[in-house]
Amino acid sequence: MNAAIVHRGPDHAAVEPFGRCVLGYRRLSIIDLDTGDQPVANERGDVVAVFNGELYNFRELRRELEAAGHEIRGTGDTPLIPHAYEQWGLDFPSRLEGMFAIALWDRARDRLVLVRDRLGKKPLLYARLPDGTLAFASETKALLRLPDLPRQLDLEQLDAYLALQYVPRSGLRAVQKVPPGSYAVAENGRIRVERYWSPNPASNTVLLGDWVERVREEVTAAVRRRLVADVPLGALLSGGIDSSIVVAAMAQASSEPVRTFTIGFPDARYDERPYARALAQRYGTEHEELEVEPGPELVDRIAHAFDEPFGDEAALPQLLVCEATRRHVKVALAAESAPRAALVPLSRSTVRCGR
């Protein structure tokens, strides 16, 4: 299972048993390069976790936990997760700000906790096998390494795909997704799923000008939080309003020129390079352009990367620009839909951006 997702993290891997629970992970080293390997444990070793993603408020959480008496190794975000669970129990996910999938084993309670970030940017799936074993992974292709996993297609999800262009659960009846903003707890032979966060509508009495300033502040703060890394950073620049806003915020927050990457096509109708070039010149970025002409073989690669029906044609050029960017930087900021910054770890072969 771990070998099936090597593209998610080529820098380090581990598979370790902890009594009835076995945890595995792949690492793409971004923060705490020397002491950030996993699994991570508390002082007694009876709470262990593996983690995919990044916590943007880890420094504040670390200070709070250390003030409460916890001894946390390293300098990064991952080692604080078992201590956060010790301190706040099943409420700990509500204290986390970031994008993450977490698997945590509490040996004393014989409890497995699977946690997914608020908007579901990081994938996390699980399946109950016929013998009662619970398996979980970041991608379906890892679960498919299990010979006993039932392979029946979920026709309701096929119907959902035709309506939504993605599947809310998965393509297989046996495989479930931990919902965004939720955690799944497996104990006493049962699995329960609970939501720890929901979006709340804001007041409609705020003036338009105040909303504009609020969005500006939030996007700028979001970009600054995502600039924390111990490896080179870049940005995917399409020339559209979303990526232009992110690059502008990066340029304002960085003392060095931002590295930007754009993909272009021979057909001028789909080529955004002139717009991206103008933005790169405006903010003095180190700009790289790549021209490609996608062929049918790209569809098979996209299908392998996503593991399930997914109908957003933007995934095709995004795969190519991420592969090109990976030759220069390890992490790139990207923007999708209404201005929203996302940290995109660039693997050796594929990239998956949560919807």
N, C-alpha and C positions, 0 to 999 in steps of 0.2 A: 504493500500500500504506500509506503513512504517513497519507494523508488518511482511510483507512478506520477508523483507530483514534484519531481526534482526541479522542474522549471520554475516552481514557486520560490525556491531557495537553494541555490547551488553552493552557498558558502559553507554551510555546516548542516549536519543531520544527526539525529539520535533516535533510537528506539529503546525504551527502558521499561521493564516491568515493575509495578508497584502493587504486589499482592495480586488481587483479581483484576486490576486495571493495568493496561499497557498503553503508554503514551509515546507517540512519535511526532517528529516535526522536521521541517526544512527551514533553513534560515537564509534570508537575504540581509546581510549585515548593513545596517544604516546608522544605528546609535549604539554606543558602548561596544565598540568592535572587539575589545579584548576580553571582557568579562560578561558578555551578554548571551552566552550560549544557554540552551535549554535542555531538559526540563529545569524549572526553578522550584525551590522548596522554601518552606518556612524554617525557623531555627531547629525545630524538632524533627523535621522531615516527614511529618504526617499529613501535610497539605502540599501538593505538587501541582504544577500547571505547565501547559504549553500554550503559546500565544502567537497569533499572526496579526500584524498590523502595527499601529503606533498610537501611544497615548500622548495627547498634546499637553495635558496638565500634570505630567508625571512629576515634575519638580515640586509643585505645590503639594501633591499627595505624599511624596517622599518626606518632605519636611513635617507634615502632619503625622505621618506614621512613626517617624523616628522620634518625634516629641512624645508619642504615646508609648515609647519603649521598644519598638521593633528594631531589630538589627537587619538591615537590608544590604545585600552585597552589591558590588559594582556601582555604576553611576547612571544607568539607563532606566527604561520604563518597565521592562519585563519582570525583573526580580521583585518588584513591589506587589505583584498581583496576589501571591499567596497571603501576604501580610494584610492586604486590603480585605480579603475574604475573612481572615481571622478577626479583624477589627470590626467589620460591618456585616458579616454574614452574607446572606443572600441579597442584601441591599447594596452590596459593593458595586455592582455594575452601574447603578445610578450616579456614582461618584466619578465615573470614568468619562473623559471627553476624548474622542478620537474615532478611529476606525479599527475594529478588532473582531477576531473570533478567538474565543478562549475555551479550553478544556481544562477543568480543574478537578482533581481527585482528592476527596476528604476521606482518608483511610479510617479515622476514628468513627465516622458516621456511615462508612460504606456508601458514600454518596459521590456521584459524578454530576458535575455542573457544566453545561455547555452554554456559552454566552455569545450573543451577537450584538454588534454595535447598533446605535439608535436607528440609523437609516438603512442598515443592511448592506453596507459597502463591501464588507468582507463576507464571503460565502461560508456557510457551515451547514452540513447535512448529516443525517443520522438514519440508521435502519435497524430494525429488530430482525435478527436472523431466525430461521425456523427452530434452532436449538435454544433460543432465548438470549443469545449473545447480543449485546448492543454494540454496533460499530458506528463510527463517526469519522468525518473527513472534510477537508475543504472542497473537494471535487468528487463528482460521481465516479470518475475514472479510478480513483483509489478504492472506492467501495466495490467496483466491478472486479477487483483482484480477488475478492472473496468468492469462491466457487459456489457457496450455498446461498448467495444473495439472489432472491427471486428476480427474474428479468421481465415480468409482465409490464407492458406499457400502460400508462395512466391515460385513458382516452379522454377523461374530463380535462386534463391538463393540455391535451392536444386541442381541444375545443377552446380553452382559454388562450392558447397561443394564437389561434386564428383570429381571435378578437383583440388581443392585447399585444401580440408580437413578442411575448415572453411568457414563461410559465411560473406562476406564483409558488408552486411546490417543487416538483421536479418532473422529469419525463417518465419515471418509473413509479409504480404503485407502492413499492416497498420502501422508497426513499422519501424522507421528509426533510424540509428545511426548517432550521430554527428561525422563526419569524424575526424581522427587524425589531430592535428595541425589546427583545425578549430573552429569556433563558429557559433551558430545559433541564430538569432535575430528574436523575434516575436513581431511585433508592427503593428498598423494600419491594423489588420486583416490578415497580411501576414507573412510568414516565409522566411527568406533569410539565406543562409549558405555561409560563407566566410572563406577563408583560411588565417591564419595569419603567418604560417611558412611552409617552404618547405626545404627539404635537398638539399644542393648544392654540386655538385661534386668538389673534391679538385684537385689541380694541379697535373699532372702526372710527373712533373719534380723533385719531391722530391726523394732523394735517399732512398733505402730500409732501411739502418741503421737509418736514420732520422725518418722514419715511425715507426720503432720498438720503438724508444725512445718516440715518440709522443704517441703511444698507451699506453706505460707504464705510462707515466705522466697522461694521461686522465683517465685510469682505476683507478690508485691510488687516484686521486683527486675525482673521482666519489664515490669510496668506503668511503673515509673520509667524504664526504658530507652526506652520508647515515648513518653515525654513530651518528648523532645528534638525541638523544631521551631521554626522561625522564623515560623510562622503560627498563627492561633488553633486551639485544640484543643477537642474535645468528647467526648461518650460516647453511644453508643446504649444506652438503658436500657429493658429489657423488664419488669423486675420479677422476673425469674427469678434463680436462685442465681448463674449465671455472670456476667451483667452487673452484678449487685449487688456481687459481690466486686470486679470491676474498678473500679466507681465508688467503692467504699469505699477501695480502695488509691489511686486518683487523689486523692480528697479529703484523705487523710492526707499525700500527697506534695506537694500544691499549696498555695501561700499565697493563691490566689484561688479564689472559688467555681467549682466544676466546672460546665460547661454540659452539660446532659443533654437527650436528645430521645427521645420515646416516640410510637409510633403506636398509635391505638385504632380499634376497629370498633364500629358500632352494635349488633351482636349481642354481648350480654354474655358469651356462652360463649367468645368469642375475644378479649375485651377485657382487657388486662393493665394498663390505666392505673391502677387503684387501688393495685396493688402497686408500680408504678413511682413513683407519687406519694408513697407512704409512705417509700420509700427516699430519694427526692429531699429530702423534709422532714427525714429523719434526718441527712443529710449537708449540708444547706443549699445544694443546688445551684441554679443558674439553670435552671429546668425549662421545657421547651417540649413541648406535646402537639399532635398532629395526628390528627384523625379522618378516616378514609377508608372508602370502600365500593368495593372492587376490582370492576372490570368485566371482561368477556371480552377487551377490547383490551389488558389488561395481559399476557396470555399471549403475544401477538405481541412485545411489547417485551422480555419476559424471554427469549424464544427468540432474538431478535436480539442481546441482551447476551451470552448464554452460548455461542452458536455451535455447540452440540452438545447431545445429549440429557442432561437433568439433571432429576431427579425430586424434589428437595427443595422442598416447598411453602412453606417458610420464606423462599425467595428472593423470593416475591411481596411480602410486607410489607416485606422488607428493602430492596427497590428503592425503595419509596415513602418509607420513613423516611430513607433516604440522600439522596434528592432533596430532602426537606424540610430535612434537616440542612445540606445544601450551601448553603442560603441564608444560613446563619449562621456556619459554620466550614468550614475547608478539609479538616480531618482529624478523624476520630473514632475512639476506641477502641471495640472491640466484643468480645464474648465468644461463643464457639460451642462447644457440647458441654461436656465436662469442663473446669473453669476454665482457659481459655487466652486470653490477651490477643492481639488482632490489631490492627495498625494498618491502618485502612481509609481510603485516599485517596479523597476524594469528588469524582468527576468531575462534569461538568455534566449528564450524562444517565444514566450507568450506573455501577454499582459491581460489581466482581467480587471476592469473597472466596475465596481458595484453600481447598480442602478438605484 
